[in-house]
Amino acid sequence: METAKPVRPAKRLETVSEYWFSRKLKEIARLNAEGRDIVSLGIGGPDLPPPAAAVKAACDCLQRSDSHSYQMTVGLPALRKAMAGWYARYYGVDGIDPDRQVLPLIGSKEGVLNIALAFLNPGDGVLVPNPGYPTYTSASRIALAEIFPYELSEENGWLPDFEALERLPLERIKLMWVNYPHMPTGTPASIELFERLVDFGRRHGIVIVNDNPYSFIRNDRPLSILQVEGAADMAIEMNSLSKCLNMAGWRVGMLVSNPVFVEWVLKVKSNIDSGQPRAIMEGAVAALAAGPEWYSALNAEYGRRARIAEEIMRELGCTVAPGQQGLFLWGRIPDDALGSEAFADSVLDRARVFITPGFIFGSAGERYVRISLCAPEAVLAEALRRIRL
């Protein structure tokens, strides 16, 4: 029989690999199948339920015969209006046109890739934080862009070094990923930081994309880059219902910017998906109507969990900076530890507790580990007990 001509994948796959958590969770599943009973403090997937009104609205919608057809990629008008209203109510960003400046996303992770494909030509430069969310790097690579990591350090408060940024070949750079409150370090946002980012982007013609899913978590003053005057001219903000409304599995995010940028992203998105299910969107409308008491109760719960997580970090010999926000706790490992992966693996092997090594977020995360707060207090307490043994 004649030998078949080999089939090879696209070259873009040479620069990306399976998501680290996807691979690691297979290992955790195998250990659990072997009876190891692993306590997982690795993933930032909320374990609490969404607002009851959201569940009821989605269930009611599913009972209707008109709820099961294709939906518009731009989402329900009521959803876009609810998203614009949420920005006005909680961020004080008024005047957002829900029909031209808001685009619902199937989670903000999808938005990262859609933005990369809409703005980046092969070879275009893109600024990616180190440490930072790994998808910024992988999506930029899929778009065949040239990645320029910008270093964040504990000494500089995990903030961009603007003097160092000015020394880069900025004429080659088209887009900058930022994420404040920052994941994985928990560094809060500030209006002063957003003002500097908008000014930097405007002066150099660089689109600033702020990924903002953590602004409500362990924080009573959520901020948006769009609070800066004129920010929408050069900035895009992504937001999400995954963290602050416990709807990670519902896959509801949003993109807010100027009408031109929104239209460009829609050109990509409309050729990839056919929108979200109507029941999901109607549930999201109800969730976005949640009042301040919802966020206060959520943060009280995460505050209690964070105190146990801080004890875990201390028991591990890790140092935790105060004032962190978001769903995680970020800690520096002991100086005599070999590295974050070896450190995390030793905790998994010895105590049967899974924590996340910082190296997966970039080389600047090598001396750190991350603990998720998405586990009940009893589970966190069990992790602490095992580590103390």
N, C-alpha and C positions, 0 to 999 in steps of 0.2 A: 504494500500500500504506500502511496506517495506521502511523504512527510508534509504535514500541514504547515503553512506559513504561520509563524508565531504572531500572536496578538499582544500588543504592548499598551499599557495605560497611557493616558495623557501625561505629558512632561510635568504638568503642575503637581501631579501626585508624588513626584520625586522630592518635593520640598515640604510635604506635610505627611503626618502619620496619624494613626488613630488617636483620638483624644485620650490624654493620659488617664482621666477618670474612667473612661470607658474600659480601658485595659485593667485598671486597678480594681474596679468593681467586680470584674470577672474573678480575680484572685480572691476577693473577699467572699464572693458567692461559693467558691470552691472550699475555702476554709470553713465556712458555715456548714456546707454539706458534709464536711468531715467531723462536724460536731464541735468546732472551736468556739462557737457563740461569740462572734466579734461584736464589740460595741463600736458603732460607726459614728465618728465625729468629723467626717471628712467632707460631706456634701452640703452645700447651702440650699437645700430644698426644704422650705417650711413644712413642719409637721402639724401645724395648727389648721383648723378649717377656715374657709373664707367666710365673709359675712353671710348670715342666713338668708338675707334678702336676695343675694346673688344666686344661691342654690335654688331658691323658690322660683325666681324669674326664669332660670334656665329650664327647670323641670316643667313649669307651666308652658313655656315655649315649645318644648318637645311634644306636648300633647296636641298641639295645633297642626292641622294638615298642611298649612302654608309655610311650615318651618324647615322643610327638608330639601329645598331646591338649592341650586348654586346661588351664591351671594356675590355681591360686588367686591372686587379687590380693595376698593377704598373703604369698605365697611358701611354699616348702617349710618345714616345721617345722625340718628340719636346717639350713637356711640362717639362719633367725632365731636358732637356738641358736648357730650358729657366729659370727654377728655379736655376740651378747651375750658370748660367750666371748672374742672379740677385744678387746672393750672391757675385760673383766676382766683379760686377760693383759697388754695393752700400755698401758692408761690407768689401771689399778687401780680401775676403776669396777665394783664387785661388786653383785650382787643385781638386775641388770636382768632383768625377766621377758620372755623371748623371745616369749611368746604375746600379751602385752598392751602392751609398751613398745617393740617393734621393728617397723618397717615397711620392707621392702625397696622400693627405688625403681628405676625404669628410668633410672638416673643421677641425680645430685643436681640437675641443671638442671630435670628434670621436677618434682622436689620443690619447687623454688622456686615454680613456678606453682601446684602443688597446695596449698601452704601459703597462698599469697596468696588463692586462691579459698576456702579453708576458713575463714580468719580475717577477711578484709577485706570490709566492705560498701562500696558506692559512697560516697565522701566520707570514709571513715575515713582517719586520718593514719597514715603509715608513715615511719620513719626509715631513710634510705638513705645509705650512706657515699659520700663524694666525696673522693678517687677510690675506685672500687669496681667490682665485677663488673657489667657493664651489664644483665644479666638481672634483677638486683634491681629496677632501675627499670622495665624493660619489663614484667615480670610484675605489678608493682604497678599500672602503668597499665592493663594488660589487666583487672585487677580493679576498675578505676575508683576507685582510692584516691587520696588527696591526698598527694603526696610532699613530705617535709621532708628535704632533704639536710643531713647533718651533715658539716662540713668536717674533714678530716684534713690535717695539715700536717707538713712535715719538721721544722719548729721544735719541734713537740710530739711528735716521734717517731712520727708517723703513728698516734697514738692518739686516741680520742674526747676531746673537751674537755667534761668533765662539767659544768663551770660553765656553759658555753654551752648544753648540753642542758637544764639546769634552767630556762633562760629561755624555752624554747619552750612553746607552748600544749599541754602534755602531756596535758591532759584530752581532747584530740581525737585523740591518737596511741594506736594499738592494738598496733603491732608494730614491732620494730627489727631490721634486718638487720646482722649483724656477721660478720667473716671473719678469724679469726686462727689460724695465721699468715696474714698479709694478702696478698691479691692485688689490685693489682699490685706493692706496695711491698716485699714480703718481710719485713715487720715480724713478729717472733716473738710468740707468745702468752705470757701469764704467768698464774699463778694469781691474782695481785693484780688484773690487769685483769678476769679472769672474775668475781672476787668483787665488784668494783665494778659490773659489768654486771648481775649477778644482783640485787644490792641495788637498783640503779636500776629494774630491771623490776618487782621486788616492790613497791617503794614507790609506783609510778605505775600499776600494773596493765598494764604493757606486756610483751608476749611477746617474749623475746629469742631470735632464731634465729641460731645460730652455724654457719656453713658451714665445715666443717673438713677439706677434702680434702688439705691440704698438710702436715699435722702430722708426717709421717714423713720429709719430704724435706729433706735437708741439716740434719737435726736428730736427735740421739740421745736426746731426752727428749720424746716426744709428749705433748701435753696436751689435755684435753677440758674444756669448760665444765661437764660433768656431774661433774667431780671436786669441785666446790664443793657443800658440804652444802645440800640442799634445792633445788638448781638446777632439777631436773626439774619442780618445781611451776610455774615460769614460763618455762622455757627449752626449746627444741628444738635438737637438734644433728643436722645432716646430715653424712654422711661418704661416702666413695667408695673404690672399688677402682681407679678410673681412674688415679690418679697413683702411689700407693705400690705397687701391684701390676701396673702396666703393662697395665690392662684397659680403657682408655678406650672402645674399640669394642665391648666386651661390654655396656656400659651397666648397671652394677651399683652402686647406691648404697644408702644406708640412712638412715632417720630414727629417732632415739631420743628419747623424752620420757616424759611421764606417760601413763597409759592413756586419759584423756579426750582429750588433744590428738591422740594417735595415732588414736583412733576418728574424730575430726572429719576429719582428713586422709584417712582411709580412705573416708569417705563420698564425698568428691570423686573420689579415685583410682579407686575401684571402678566408677564410672560413666564413666570415661574409657578405662581399659585393662583387659586380661584377663590381666595378669601376664606374667612373663618366661618364656622357653622353659626347660623342665626341664634341658636340657643346660647352659645358661648358669648356672643356679642350682647344679647339682652341681659345675660347675667352680669357682664362687665359693666353695663350701664347702671345696674342696681348697686354693684360694689362701689363704683366711683362716687355714689351719693353718701357713702359712710361719713359720719360726722367725726369731730375731733376726739370724741370719747373712744372710738374704735382704735385710733392710733395710740392714745394714752394707755389703754389696757394692754395693747400689744407690747409697748415698750416697757411696761411694768413687768411683764412676763420675761422679756429678753434681759431686763436688768437683773432679775433673780438668777437666770441661767448664767449670765456673764460672771457673776460673783463666784459660782462654782467653777467655771472654766478658768478663772484667774487662779483659783486654788490648784487646779490641775497643772497649770503652767508653772506655778511656784514649786509644786512637788517634782516636776520634771527638771527643775533648775533653770527654767527659762525666764527671761526678763520681758515684761510687758509694759509698753508705753501707755500712759494714761490718756483719757479723752478719745478713745477709739469709738467709731460709729460703725453701723452695719451689722451683718449677721455672723461675724467671725471675731475671733481674738487672734492677734498676730503677736508672736513672741520670738525673741532671739534665743537660740539654743546656747548651751554652755560653751565656753571657749575651747574646752578640751574635746568636744564632740567632733567626730570625723566630718560630718556634713549633714544636711537636712534629710536626705534620703536614708542614710544609714541610721540616723537618729530616729526617724519615724518608723522604720522597719524594726528597730530594736523594741520600740514601744508596742508595736503590733505583735511581735513574737513573744515578748515577756509578759505583757499585761493583757493581750488580746483586745487592744484599743487601737482603732484606725484614726490617725491624725494625718493632715496633709503636709508633705514636705514643701518648703518654700521654693526649691529649685525649679518646680514646674512653672512658676510665674516669671522665670528669667534668672539670669546669673546673679542679679542683685538680691534675690531671695534665698540664696544658698545657705545662709546662716540662720534661717528662720523656719518656724513651723506655724500652721494655722489650725485652729480648732473651730468647728462649726457650732453655732448655738441652736441649730435646728434639731434638738433632741430634748425630751422632757427632763425636768430637774432630776427625776429618779434615775434616768439613764446616765446623765452627767455624774451624779453621785456614785453610781456603780463604777463608772470609768475611774473616778478618783479613788475609790476603794481598791480597785485592782492595781492601780499604779502605786499605791502606798504599800502593797504587800511585799 
